[in-house]
């Protein structure tokens, strides 16, 4: 119980720091939007379930970069898309024509 409380405090602190970063980026005006509009910030964990060291259904936050935000995307847990698909989507968003990265099978749907 005490360890879970400590973990909760750490995670809340990390989210507060991420919030400060995103707000700071959003306050910087550039000629074509804010710095946040022109930056992709990826935050996440490579552990879906730490109890069993599972790397499926990873919790990931993608902010900025001109993607469609304000949504929660959940993908098929039995036929999961590789995390590398997100990286391909991010590369394409930067104008880099890269159809394959590591174990990717394409891009992620619902981001744009």
Secondary structure, 3 states (H helix, E strand, C coil): CHHHHHHHHHHHHHHHHHHHHHHHHHHCEECCEECCCCCEEEEECCCCECCCCECCCCCEEEEECCCCCCCCCCCCCCCCCCHHHHHHHHHHHCCCCCCCCCCCCCCCCCCC
